Amino acid sequence: MPSLKRKNGVTLLALIIMIIVILILAGVSLTEGTRLIKKTKVENIMTNMITIRAKAKVYAEEVNAEIWDMAEESKSTERQKLYLEKYNMSVPSNQTELISKVNSSINDENGCECYEITKETLRTMGLNELVDQTNNGDYIVVYNAKDYTTLEIIYQPGIEYNETTYYTLSAIQPELEEP
């Protein structure tokens, strides 16, 4: 009787199982990698908005220091003039639409004032890397008219995250906080 030798090697079934496992791992890695890339882009925009908010608070303090002793009725006009002259920030034409995007802590009975962030403003703020990535008016600062330390930053193109579009810094921040 001929002897049967035991053959060592990979069977076709084992090869198919290995390929399936590799495809599953690749799919999971690709999905997770794509999610992380999207989250990183959103965090980058959010970081820019935080930097703009910090600079906008400084600008508000500087402007309000110049107009603190003026009559209330002329402060808004003078403030608009100073923002334009000093920081190249003007009032956007769609101010009413923008104000509707901010929450009640900013948009209260005191009213709001909006200012567009231009490419020149971004350079002044030290955000040179954003100049080529954005358009004038992509970022908007919305101040509470009575309390200029209370403000909101709007990103007009919107931030897509978890199948929702966010426009304000205060709306996107809680979404990115780790549970």
C-alpha positions as CSV (number, residue, x, y, z in Angstrom):
1,M,0.0,0.0,0.0
2,P,1.4,3.3,-1.0
3,S,2.1,5.6,1.9
4,L,0.3,9.0,2.0
5,K,2.6,11.8,2.8
6,R,1.3,14.6,4.8
7,K,1.5,17.8,2.8
8,N,2.2,21.1,4.5
9,G,0.9,24.3,3.0
10,V,-2.0,26.6,2.9
11,T,-5.3,25.2,1.8
12,L,-7.6,27.1,-0.4
13,L,-10.1,27.6,2.4
14,A,-7.5,29.0,4.7
15,L,-6.4,31.4,2.0
16,I,-10.0,32.7,1.4
17,I,-10.5,33.2,5.2
18,M,-7.2,35.2,5.4
19,I,-8.3,37.4,2.4
20,I,-11.7,38.0,4.0
21,V,-10.1,39.0,7.4
22,I,-7.6,41.3,5.6
23,L,-10.5,43.0,3.7
24,I,-12.5,43.5,6.9
25,L,-9.5,45.1,8.6
26,A,-8.8,47.3,5.6
27,G,-12.5,48.4,5.5
28,V,-12.5,49.3,9.2
29,S,-9.1,51.1,8.9
30,L,-10.3,53.1,5.9
31,T,-13.6,54.1,7.6
32,E,-11.9,55.1,10.8
33,G,-9.1,57.0,8.9
34,T,-11.7,58.9,6.9
35,R,-13.6,59.8,10.0
36,L,-10.4,61.0,11.7
37,I,-9.4,63.1,8.7
38,K,-12.9,64.8,8.7
39,K,-12.7,65.4,12.4
40,T,-9.2,66.9,12.0
41,K,-10.4,69.3,9.4
42,V,-13.3,70.4,11.6
43,E,-10.9,70.9,14.5
44,N,-8.6,73.0,12.4
45,I,-11.5,75.3,11.4
46,M,-12.5,75.4,15.0
47,T,-9.0,76.3,16.1
48,N,-8.9,79.2,13.6
49,M,-12.3,80.4,14.9
50,I,-11.0,80.4,18.5
51,T,-7.9,82.4,17.4
52,I,-10.1,84.8,15.6
53,R,-12.4,85.1,18.6
54,A,-9.4,85.9,20.9
55,K,-8.1,88.6,18.5
56,A,-11.6,90.0,18.0
57,K,-11.9,90.5,21.8
58,V,-8.6,92.4,21.8
59,Y,-9.9,94.6,18.9
60,A,-13.1,95.2,20.7
61,E,-11.2,96.4,23.8
62,E,-9.0,98.7,21.6
63,V,-12.0,100.2,19.8
64,N,-14.1,100.6,22.9
65,A,-11.2,102.3,24.7
66,E,-11.3,105.0,21.9
67,I,-15.0,105.6,22.0
68,W,-15.9,105.0,25.7
69,D,-16.6,108.7,26.4
70,M,-18.8,109.3,23.3
71,A,-22.6,109.6,23.4
72,E,-24.3,106.2,23.0
73,E,-26.1,107.1,19.8
74,S,-22.9,107.8,17.9
75,K,-20.8,104.9,19.3
76,S,-22.0,102.3,16.7
77,T,-21.2,104.6,13.7
78,E,-17.8,105.5,15.2
79,R,-17.1,101.8,16.0
80,Q,-17.8,100.8,12.4
81,K,-15.5,103.5,11.1
82,L,-12.7,102.4,13.5
83,Y,-13.0,98.7,12.6
84,L,-12.7,99.6,8.9
85,E,-9.8,101.9,9.3
86,K,-7.8,99.9,11.9
87,Y,-8.6,96.3,11.0
88,N,-10.1,96.4,7.5
89,M,-13.3,94.9,8.9
90,S,-16.6,96.1,7.5
91,V,-20.3,95.4,8.1
92,P,-21.5,92.6,5.8
93,S,-24.6,93.2,3.7
94,N,-26.3,90.1,5.0
95,Q,-26.0,91.1,8.7
96,T,-29.6,90.2,9.5
97,E,-29.2,86.7,8.2
98,L,-25.9,86.3,10.1
99,I,-27.4,87.5,13.4
100,S,-30.1,84.9,13.1
101,K,-27.4,82.2,13.3
102,V,-26.1,83.1,16.7
103,N,-27.6,82.0,20.0
104,S,-29.5,84.2,22.5
105,S,-26.5,85.0,24.6
106,I,-25.2,87.2,21.7
107,N,-28.5,87.9,19.9
108,D,-30.4,89.4,22.8
109,E,-32.5,92.6,23.2
110,N,-29.3,94.7,23.0
111,G,-28.8,94.0,19.4
112,C,-25.7,92.8,17.5
113,E,-23.0,94.2,15.2
114,C,-21.3,92.0,12.6
115,Y,-17.9,92.5,10.9
116,E,-16.4,90.6,8.1
117,I,-12.9,89.2,8.5
118,T,-10.9,89.9,5.3
119,K,-7.7,88.4,4.1
120,E,-5.9,91.5,5.2
121,T,-7.5,91.1,8.7
122,L,-6.3,87.5,8.8
123,R,-2.7,88.7,8.0
124,T,-3.0,91.3,10.8
125,M,-4.1,88.5,13.2
126,G,-1.1,86.4,12.3
127,L,-3.2,83.8,10.4
128,N,-1.3,83.9,7.2
129,E,-1.9,80.2,6.4
130,L,-5.6,81.0,6.2
131,V,-5.3,83.7,3.6
132,D,-5.0,81.3,0.7
133,Q,-7.6,78.9,2.0
134,T,-10.4,81.4,2.6
135,N,-12.4,84.2,0.9
136,N,-13.1,87.6,2.3
137,G,-16.1,87.3,4.6
138,D,-15.8,83.5,5.3
139,Y,-15.3,84.4,8.9
140,I,-17.7,86.9,10.6
141,V,-17.4,88.4,14.1
142,V,-20.8,89.1,15.8
143,Y,-20.6,91.3,18.8
144,N,-23.3,91.9,21.4
145,A,-23.9,95.7,21.0
146,K,-23.9,96.4,24.7
147,D,-21.2,93.9,25.8
148,Y,-18.4,93.7,23.3
149,T,-16.6,90.9,25.3
150,T,-19.6,88.7,24.4
151,L,-19.1,87.7,20.8
152,E,-19.6,84.8,18.3
153,I,-17.6,83.7,15.3
154,I,-19.5,82.5,12.2
155,Y,-17.9,80.4,9.5
156,Q,-20.2,81.2,6.5
157,P,-19.4,78.2,4.3
158,G,-20.5,76.0,7.2
159,I,-18.8,73.1,8.9
160,E,-20.1,69.6,7.9
161,Y,-19.8,67.2,10.8
162,N,-21.9,64.1,11.6
163,E,-24.3,64.9,8.7
164,T,-25.1,68.3,10.2
165,T,-24.0,71.8,9.1
166,Y,-22.7,74.1,11.8
167,Y,-22.0,77.8,11.3
168,T,-20.9,79.1,14.7
169,L,-18.1,78.3,17.1
170,S,-20.4,77.8,20.0
171,A,-22.5,75.2,18.0
172,I,-19.5,73.1,16.9
173,Q,-17.5,73.1,20.1
174,P,-19.8,70.7,22.1
175,E,-19.9,68.3,19.1
176,L,-16.1,67.8,19.2
177,E,-15.7,67.5,23.0
178,E,-14.7,64.0,24.0
179,P,-17.4,62.1,25.9
